């Protein structure tokens, strides 16, 4: 499919790496067909030829008179005249037109061969065989696809006339059968050949590679070498490199490279290009690609494009752009390589960098349109992916309109990319409309995956599970691949739904997909977020092949449960095994230093300084925020403020929020006010900022100012997201808000909770109304505390569970200290084990899972807990859920991002 056609190359144009604005797609009008250049022969009036078909001589005269048969490189005019003679049965005249043609194409040969077969009499076979050989040898053409019947007719004529012994004719027949997709016939013809040359072997070798039968291709090459009388040429080596790249990998490719050196073919242009393509995909480093490129004496646009693609494959975007600027010639494939490279190299998980890469891809696409380059399916898919990465709704609508106006043929991959783009750009309604018109079986599961991930991205995890079960009922297990499993395991972890997660783990084992590292990493992440650290560790230890994501997933699992000492042990093991960390690894390990058993600020400082000096990773805003949080947690506020003042970057809201969060552990009001002042200046439109400010004023008993701050927030149309807790029963998620009465069994829940609270009070539970930051009477504060969502979800779980069973309760923010105390006493009073996970993401909330099982001895359960000996608590009530969510500072944002990365194996 091509939207526009132009010359194969275009002059070099500068590629500006800066991100265009969201309204970048001011497309120029579609170019009209250019007039014929001065002095060029006019086009043949084909309608006149058709009208004169009854008299082919009149058609010939019309073509000659128009000047279309002179030196025109276009074969269509001569083909039309030749076909007119053949329809009239005048074979000699048709052959005369053919011999006088300045340029011939495959259609010219096919028409004349068919004419000889139909009209040629006794010499037809010899003439057809001669034409078939001439077609391949003189003009370098192969028979066109889709006409195997004509090929078999010619083969029959060749066999009858005795010309099958001609090596030239036999090779032409081999090429015809391979090109027409009749590989079985090609093998039979090959086996029946008395003599073979390198072209014979190459024809079959190319057919095997095209069919993906790579092992057989190397076996055939072994037979070719064993024959002793045929030496490999450039076509042989190019086919073998393609087989090595697609089916085997580096060892076989390096062996072919060695053979090219021995035979002196490494400097051949086609072999060099094949080597560049192979090392770009399977090389140990980009140096392998550069080495081949530099030794090539002659380079073409394919060579330069291969070098560019090699840099992109190894993540060296800037060096790839430098190659792009230096290229003496470019074509649409070159632009496609850059566009695809931008989409592949989103420069990490940080959203701002990913968007930058997306906009760079969109800017490149605009250059292609303005230059009039051919727009292929690869181009369309690439620009849709770039738009999805940029996540800009207006740009997505412009690109979508362009695709429709240009008449792009509907294909499985373009339509799947359209759905994905609509979802990531906030157009879920358009995505569902596209899916309702779906017609492609081969990419049906990709579209389903996109819809599932849309629900995950919006925080609608129950809807995501419903979508998955609907897919399962309608399609069975056939559509479940590793990407689908990764998404579902991520949903289970985000909900804390351990039972379903274990079922998906079992299904993964039975389906044989445990060998996929992405799925394995998702299993580790799922168990970690569900509080099953033992299962996460066991699975990690049993992995036969780990990558860096596996280690990061295990670190994240411990970080979610604030087990800093365990994380430092894992870090030491990574150093011993020489596992090279990335920026996410440092992000997690630095964060772990705030949850160690002793002051680990020096260890954190060493890690921070090691990033650029040893590993070449420059600290980003997230790393500074993590370091600030660690310093504040251990009471080093002067060092924290000094670090912020010396940052090479302008401190963002994330840094100040981290400092603010760390202040709550030491009640440092002076630093807290300074951090709040900066936060208000940076995020005046964030509702959580207003809630945090209101809480700060409430703690100082400045009730009037606190209420004014909330009133200001409401007047600006902002609203905080309410806290929510949920539990599981009967493979269903049962969720509750504070003082929620929408559950069908709410009457039983409230009645049971009233009784349970009395029993807990008898056992020593005392409601702590300091967690209620509202200027109300004491009895009202007690009422607020009694019906927090955690208590409602716990009560429902206890009502539905049997005696002594474990009840799992999950909350989208951190649990307040009063609820923590209540759960401890409720567990003792009922004899059940209440397992709490606080801070899991639900409907878009932060993902920080902290597990706590009651009445077991206190372990590192997460913020908001009552700790023996040092009563630390959160200063947020459940009604201030937005503040509680965001007071996590760095952890609430970065652990979430890291957990998502782990789940998807990115």
N, C-alpha and C positions, 0 to 999 in steps of 0.2 A: 504494500500500500504506500502510495506516495501522494502527498498533498500538492507539492509543487516540484517541478523539475527544472534543473538548471545545470550548469557545468559541474563537472565532478569536483572541482576545487574552487576555492575562492581566495582572494588575496588576504594576507594576514591582516587582521583587525585587532586592536588592543582589547584585552579582556580586563575590565575594571573589577577588582576584587571587592570593592565596597558594596555594601548591601543597598539595593535600590529601595525606594519607598514602596509602601503597599500598593500604590496606584501605578505600578511600573508598566502595566500592560496596555499602553496606548498604541495598539497595533496599527501599522500603516495599512492603507487600503490594499486589497488583493491586487497584485500586479496583473495588468492585462497582457495578452500575448504580444510580444514584440514584433514589429514588422520585419520582414526578411531583410537581411543586410544588403547594402548597395552592391549590385552586380551579381547577386545570387540568383540562380535560375528559379523561376516561379514554380509553385507547387503544381503537380499534375491535377487537372480537374477530374477527380475520380468519378464524379457523377456522369461526366461525359463518357468515360470508359464503360461504365455500367450500361448507359443508354445504347452504346455502340457494340454491346457484347455479341449481338447477332452477327456482326461483321468485325472480326478481330483486326483486320487490316485498318479499318476506320479508327479503332481504338489506338492502334499503334501510331497512326498518323497524327491523331490528336495529342498523343504524348510527345511525339517528336516536335510538333508545331509549338507546343507550350514550352519546350526547352527542358522538360523534366528528366529526359533520358540522357542528357549530356554528361557533365562531370558531377552530377548530384551524388552525394554520398548516401542519400536515402534510397533504400532498395524497394520501398513500397511501390513506387511508380512502375518500375520494371517488372515487379512481381505481378502487378495487376495486368499488364500487357501479356506477360507470359501465360498467366492463367486463362486469359481470353483465348489465346491460340490453343491451349490444351483442351478447353471445353469444345472448341471447334474441331478437334482431332488433328490439328496441324502440329505434330511433334517436332518436325524439323525446324519450323519457324520458331517454336518455343525454345528449342535448344540454341538457335542463333541469337535470340534475345538474351538468353542466359550467358552465353559466351561473351557478349558485348557489355555485360553489366560491369560498371566500375567498382561496385561493392555488392557483396552478396551476404545474406543472413541465413539462418537455419530454415526459414520459411521458403526461401528460394530453392534450396536443395530438396526439401521435402516435396514441394510441388513437382519438380522435374523428375525426381525418383518415382513418385506416384504415377506420373505420366508415362514413364518408360515401362513400369509394371503393367499399365493398362493398354498402352498403344504400341509398345516397342517390338512385338513379335519375337523372333528367335534370338536377336541380340540384346534383348531387354535385360537379361541377367548380367551380362558383362557390362553394359552401360550403367546399370544401377550400382553394381559393385564398384565400378570406377568412380562414380559420383560419391559414394559413401566414403571411399578412401580419400578422395580429393577434399571432401568436406572437412575431414579431420586433419589432414596433413597440410593442405595449402592455406585454408582459411581459419584453421584452429577452432572449428565449431564442433559441437556435439548435437545429435538429434534432439529436437525439442521434446519436452515432457508431454505426456498425455497422448501419444500416438504410437503405442507399442504394436498395434495391429499392422501398421505400415511396415514397421521394422521386421515383424515376423514374415511378412510377404516377401520383403527383400531377401531375408535369410533363406527362404524357400527357393527363390530364384537363384541365389548364389550356389546353393547346394545342387540344384538341378544342372546348372551350367558348368559345374566343376571348378568354380573359382574359390571354393572354400579353402583350398591349400594356400592361397595368397595370404601371407602374414599381415599385409596392410589391411586387407578386407576383413580378416578374422579379428584384428584389433578394433576396427571400426564397429563390427557387430558387438564385441564385448562392451565398448563404450556406450553403444545404443541401448543395450539391455540394462546396464547399470543406471543410465540416465532415466530410463523409462520405469524404473522401479521393479524390473523383472530380474532380481538378483539370482534366483534359482536357475533361470535360463542362462544367465551369464556364467554361472559355475559349470553348468553342463557344457556350454560352448568352450569354456576354458579347459575342462578336463579332456575334451575331444581334440584339442589342438596338437598337431604333430611337432610344431616348432613354436617357441615362445621367445619374445624379446622383452626388454624391460618395460615397454609400454603395455604388454599383455599382463605382466604381474602388477603393474601400477593400477590398471583398470580394476582388477579384482580387489586389490588392497584398498583402494579408495572406496569401493562399495562396502567392504567390511567396516571401515571406519565410520562411514556415514550411517550404517545400521547400528552402530554402537557395539559391534562384536570385536572389541579391542584385543582380547586374548587370541582370537583366531587370526587377527591381522599380524600379530607378532609370530604366530606359528607359521603362517604363510611366508612371512619374510625369512624365517629359518629355512624353509624348503627352497626358497629362491636362492639363498646363499649356498645351500647344499648342492644345488644343480651345477654350480661351478662355472657356468658360461655366461652369467648375467651379473652385471655390476649395478649397484643401486645408483640412481641419479637424484636430482633435486626433488622430483615429484615423490619418489619413494621416501626420502627422508622427511619431507614435509608431512606426508600422510602418517608416518610412524610417530612424529612429534605430536600430531593431533591425537593419535591413539594413546600415547603416553600421558598427555595432559588430561584427557577425559577419563581414562580408565585405570591407569597405573600410578603415576606420580613421578617423583623426582628420580629414583634410581634408573628406571627405564629411559627417561628423558635424557639423563646424563650419559647413558650408554649410546644413545643415538647421536648425541653431541660429539662424543669421542669418535664415533664412526665418521661423522662429517669432517672432523679434523684429519683423520687418516686418509680419507678420500679426496681431501682438498676442496670440499664443497661448502665449508663453513662461510666462505666469503661470497657465496652465491646469494643473490638478493632474496629469493623466495625462502631458502633455507634459513638465512639470517632472520627474516621476519617471523618464521615459524619458531625459531629459538627464542626470540624476544617474547612472543606470545606465551610460550611454555614457561619460561622463567618468571614472567610477570605473575603467573598463577601458582607456580610450584617452587619458585626459587627460595633459597634460604634467606636472601636479602635482596634489596634492590640493586646491589652491586653486580649480581649475576646478569641482570638486564642491561645495565650500563656497559658492562664489559663486552657483551656481544655487540651492542650498538656501536661502540667506539671502534671495534675491529672491522666493521663493515666498510668496504671501500666505496660502495654506492648505496645511497639511502633514498627511499621514496616516501610518500606520505604515509604509507602503511608502517614503515619503520619508525617514523616520528610518532605516529599515533600509538604504536606499541610501547615506546619508551614512556610516553605520557601516561598510558594506562598502567604501566608498571609502577610509576611513582604513586598513582592513585591507589593501587592495590595495597601498597605498603603504608598508606596513610600520609604520604608526603605531599600534601595538597599544594603548598607554596612552590615546591620544586616542579610539580606537574604544571602549574601555571606559568612558570618560567620557560619550560619547554614549549608550552602553547604559544607564548609570545615570540619565541625564536624560530618557530616552524616556518620554513620557506613556502609551504603550501598546506592548505587544509581542505578537508571535505566534510560532508555532513557526519561521517563516522567519527571524525575527530571531535566535533562538537558533542556528539552523543557520548563519547568517552568522558569528556569533562563534565557533562551534565550528570551522568551516572556516578562519576567519582564524587561530586558534591553530595549526592544523596547517600552514598556509602560512608562518607567521612563527615559525620555530623559533629566532630570534634568533642566527643564525650557526651555525657548524659545531661549536661546543663542546658536548659531550655533556650537561653539567649544565644548560645553558640549554635545550637541546632537550627534555630530560626535564621541565623546569619547564613548558614550553609544553604538552607532552602531558598532564601532570597537571591543568593549568588547564582543558584541554578536557574531561577526564573529570569534573572537578568541575561544569562547566557542564551536562554531560549528566545528572548526578545531579539538578541543579535542575530540568531539564526533566521528568524522571520524577516527581519529587515534586510538581511543579505540575500533573501530569496533561495536559501538552501533547501534541499529536499527534507521533508518532515516524514520520518518513518514511524512505524509502530513503536520502535525502541525510543524514539524522541518523545512521542506522546506519552508513553508510560513513564519516561524519566521526568518530564515536566509535571505530570500529575503527582508523582512521588515527591518532587521538590516542593510543590505547593502544599502537600500534606505536611511536610516537615516545617515549612514556614507557618502553617496553621493560621493563615490569614483568610478570613471569610470572603472579603471583597475580591482578592486576587483569585481565589478558587472559582468564584462565579465568572470572572473574566476568562480564565483558562477553560472552564467548562463550555462557555459560549463559543470560544474559538474552536474547540474540538468539534462542536456540533456544526458550526458554520462551514468548516472545512470539509465536512462530509467524511470524517474518519469512519472506516468500516468497523462495525462492532466486532470486538474480539474478546476472548475470555480474559485476557490480561489487561486490556484497556478498561473494560467494564469493571473488573475487580479493583483496579487502581482508582477509578472514578468513585466507587463506593468508599474506599479507604480515605480518599481525599475529602469527600463530603463529611465523613464522620469526624476526621481530625480537624476540620475547619468549622465545626459547630453546625453542620447542616444534616443532622440525623434524619429529619423528615425527608429530604431529597434522597438520602441513602436508602431509606426503606422503599421509596417509590421506584428507585432503580432496581432494587432487589425483587420487587413484585413483578418486574418485566424480565427477570433473568432467564436466559436461554442456553447457558453453557454448562454442560455437565462436568467438564474437566476442571473448571475453577469454581464449582459450586461451593466446595468446602472453604475456599479462600473468602468468598463473600460472607459465608456464615461466620467465619473467624472474625471478620471485620465487624460484623454486628455484635458479636459477643464482646469483643474488645471495646466497642463503643460504650456498652453498659459498664464495663470495668472502668473505663476512663472517666465516666460521669459519676462513679461511686455507687452505681445502682447494682449492687452485687446480687441481690435477690433476683432482679430482672435478668442478670447474666446467667445465673443458675437455671432460671426458667427457660431462657433461650437455649441453653445447652441441652436440657432435658427434652425440649421440643425437637431439637435436631436429632437427638438420640432415638426418640420414638419414631420419627419420620424416616430416618436414614440408616438406623442401626449403627454398628461400630465401624462401618467402612470409611466414614468420613473423618474419623478421629485420627489425627496425625500428631506429631510431636509438638507442633505449634498450638494445636487445640488443647492438648494435655497441659502444656505450659500455662496457658491462659486459665484453664479450670483450676489447676493447682494454685495459681495465684489468687483466684477468687476464694478458694477454701482457706488460704492463709489470711487473707484480708478480713474474712468473717470470723476467723478462729474456729472454723468448722472442721475439727480434727477427725470426726467420724467419716465424713465424706472424703476428706483428704486421704485417709488410710484406704478407703475403697478405691480411689483413683490410683493410689500407689500399687495396690494389688492388680488392678486392671492393666497398669503400665507393665508390670512384671509379666503378666500373662501374654500381653500383645508383643513382647519382645522389644519395647521401646526404651527400656532402661539403659541401653547402651548409648542413647543420645544424651550428650552431656548437658544440653539445654534442659531436658526433662529432669535429669538428675539434680541439677542446680535448683530447679523449681521445687523439687521434693524437699531439699534441705531448707529452702526458704519457707516452705509451707509448714514444716514441722517446727521451725524456729518461731514463726509467728503464732503458732497454735500452742506454744509453751511446752512442746515435746522435745526438749533439748537432747534427751537421751537418744531418742529415735533419730534426730538430726545427726548427732555425732556418730551413731552406729552406721548410718547410711554413708556418711562422708568417709569413714574408715574403710568401708567395703567397696568404694568406687575404684575401679581398675584404672581409670584414666581421669585425672583431675586437671583442670585448667585454673587460671587465676580467678575466674568467676566462682569456681567451687570454693576456693579459699575465702574469697570475699563473702560468699553466702554464709559460710560457717562463722566468720567473724561477725557478720550482721546478726545472726541468730543469738550469739552471746551478748552483743551490744543491746539488742532489744530487751534483754533481761538484766542489763547493767552488770555484767560479769567481766569487769575490766581486767582483773588478774588473769583470767583464762584467755582473754584476747592477747595479752602480752606474751603468754606462753605460745600461742599460735604464731604470733609474729616471730618469735625466736626460732620456731620450727621452720618457718618460711625462709628465714635468713640462712639456717643450716642447710636446707635443701636448695638454696640459691634460686628460689622462686622470685622472679622480678615483679615488684609491686607496680601498681598504677596509681593515678591520683585518687581513685575511689578507695583503694586500700589504705592510703595515708589518711584519708578523711575519716575512715572508720577507726583506725588504730589511735589517732590523735583524740578522737571523741572518747575512746575507752579510758583514757587517762583520767577522766573525771569520775570514774566509777571503780577505782582501785581501792584496796584496803588501806593504803597509806598515800601520803602526798607524792604524786608522780609528775609534778610539773617539770622537773628537770628532764625526765624521760621524754616528756612531751616536747620540750624545747629541742632536745637532741633530734627527735624525729622530724620536727619542723625544719631544722637547719639541714638535715640530711637530704631532704627532697631535691633542692636544686644542685647541691654540691656533689652528691653521689649518684642520683638517679636522673638528673636533668629535668625534673618536674617543677615548674614554677608554681608557688602557692597561689591559689585562687581565693576569691572572697569567702568561699565555704571553708577553706582551711584556716583562714584568719579567724572566722567566726568560731570554729571548733576550738582553736587555741585560746581565744578570749573566754570561752565558756569554761575551759579547764582551769584557767587562772582564777576566774571568779569563784568557781566551785571550791577551790582550796584557799580562798580568802586573799589572794594576791591581787587586790583591785588596783593598786598603784601600777603594778606591772601590766595589768590588762589595759588600763587607760594609756600607758606609755606605748604599748604595742599598737593600739588603735591610732595614736597620734603619729607613729612612724610608718604607717602603711604606705606602700607605693601606690595603692589604689585609694580612691575616695571611699571611706567607710560607708557601706550600704546599710539598709534597714536590718539585714540579717545579722550583722555584727553587733549593732546596738541591741537587738532583741536578745541575742545570746548573753550580752552583759547584763541586761535587765533580768533575764531568767536566773542567772547565777546569783544575783543580789538577793533573791527571795530566800536562799538557803542561809544567808547570814544577816538578813534584815538590815542591810546597809542602805538606809533611806536616801542619803546624800547622793551616792552613785546612782541609785535607782532613779532619782528625779532627773539627773543629768541625762541618763540614757533615755528616759521617757521624753525629754524635751527634743532630743535629736530624732527620736522615732516619730514623734508627731510632725516634725518638719519634713521628714522623708516620706511618710505614708499618711497624708491627711485624709485619704479616701478609704482607708482600710478600717472596717468596723471594729476589728479586734483591737486596734490602737485605742479607740475611744473606750472600749470596755476595760482595757488595762488601766487607762488613765482614771476611769471611774473607780476602779478597785483601789488604786493608790490613794485617791481622795477619801474613799470610805474607810480605809484602814486608819487614816488620820482623823476620823470622825468629822470630816468636812462634808456632811450629808447633802447640804444644799448645792455645793459645787459639783458633787458627784452626780446628783440628779440632773443638773444643768447640762453636764457632759453627755448623759444618755439622751436627754431631750434634743440636743444638737445633732446627735447621731440619727435620731428618728426623723428630724426635720429634713435631713439630707437624703432620706430614703434608704438608709442603711439598716440592715438587720443582722443580728448574730444568728448563727446556726445553732439550734438547741442541741443539748447533750442527748445522747441516746445510748441505751444499753440493750443487749439482746442475749438470748439463750437459745438452746436447741432442744427440740422434742419432736419425735416422729419424723425425722429427716426434714424438719421445717425450722425456719428462723422466726422466733417470736421476739419482737422488738418493743421497747417502751421508752416514752419520754418521762420527764418528771411530772408527777401527779396525773399520769395518763390513765384514762378510763375507757379507752376505745377497744381494749382487748375483750373478746367475748366472755372471758372468765374473770373480768376485772372485779366483780363482786366477791368472788371467792378469794382473789388475790389480796384485796384490801382487808377482808375479814381475817384471813390467815396472818397478814402482816401485823395487824393490831395485836393479835395474840402473841406472835413471835417477839415483837418489840418488848412486850411486858416480860416475857421470859428472859430476854437478854438483859433487861434492866435488873431483874432479880439476880442474874449471874454477875452483875458488876458493870454492865454497859451504861455509860452516861452520855447522853447526846451533847455534843460540843457545838454550841450555837455560834462560836467565833468564826465558823466557816460560812455563815450567812452574812454577806456584806450589804445588808439593807437596813434602813432605819425604821424598824418595826418593833412591836412589843416582843418580849421574850417568848411568850406562848406561840406567837406566829412564827418566830424563828424555828422553834421546835417542830412546828407543823411542816415548815419547808423541808427540814431535815428528814422527817419520817418517810417521805414519799419520793425520795430521789429515785432515778431510773434504775440504779444498781439494786436498790432494795426491792423494787417491783419485779425486776427480772429474776433476782435470786429467789424471791418467794414463789414465783411461778415454777421455777426449776425444782424447788423443794416439793411443791405440791404434786408435780408430775413424776418425780423420781422416787424410786423405792428406798427403804431405809438403808443407810450406809453407802449409797451410791454417790458418785462424783457429779456435781452440778457445775457446768462450765458457763461462766458469765463473762461477757465481753462488753467493753465500752469504747466509744470513739474518742474519748479524751481521758485524762488522768483521773483516777478516783480520788475523791476528797478523803481526808483523814477520818472523818466521822463514819463514812461508809466502810472504810477499812476496819475500824474498830467493831462496827456492827457485824461484819462478815465473820470476824474472828469469834465473837460470842455466839452468832447464829450457828456456826459449824459445831461448836461445843454443845449447844443446846439441842440440836437435832440429830447429832451423830453422823451427819453427812459431811462430805468434803466439798467445800465450795472453792472452785478453781477460778481465779479472776485473771482476765487479760485486759489491761487498760491501755487506751491510746491506739487501738487498732483502727484502721481506716474504714469508714462507713459513710457513704454519701459525701465523699470528698474530704474527709477529715484526715489529720496527720496520722502517719503509720509509725507508732512506737509501741511495740508490744512488751508489756512487763507482766510476767506471770507471778501469781501468788496462790498457793493452795493453803486453805485453812482447815483444821487448826494446827497444821504442822508448824515447827519453829520458824520464826521469821528468817527469810533469806532475801537476797537482793531482789526485791519485788517491784521496784519502780518508784517514781516520785509520788508524793501524796500519802505514803504509808506512815504509820506511827512506828518509830524505831525506838526500841528500849534504850534508855539512857540519854537520848538526845531527841526530844520530841520535835521532829521536823514535820512540817505540813505544808500543803498548798494553801495559798491565800485566796483561792477562788471558790465560789460556791458553784453548785451545779447549774444555776441559772446563768452563770457567766461562762458558758462553755467555749465561746470563741476565744476568750482570754486564756482559758486553761489550755486550749489547743495550741495557741501561738506562743505561750510562755515557754514552750519547749525550746524556743530559739532554734539553734542549729539542728538539734536532734529531730525535732518534729518535721523538719523539711528534708534533711539529708538522709536520715535513716529510711524515710519513705522512698526517696529516689533510689537509694542503694538497694532496697528490698525489691523494688520493681525491676531494676537491672538484673538482680540475681534471678528473679523469676523467669525472665525472658532470655537469659543466657547471652546478653549482649556483651 
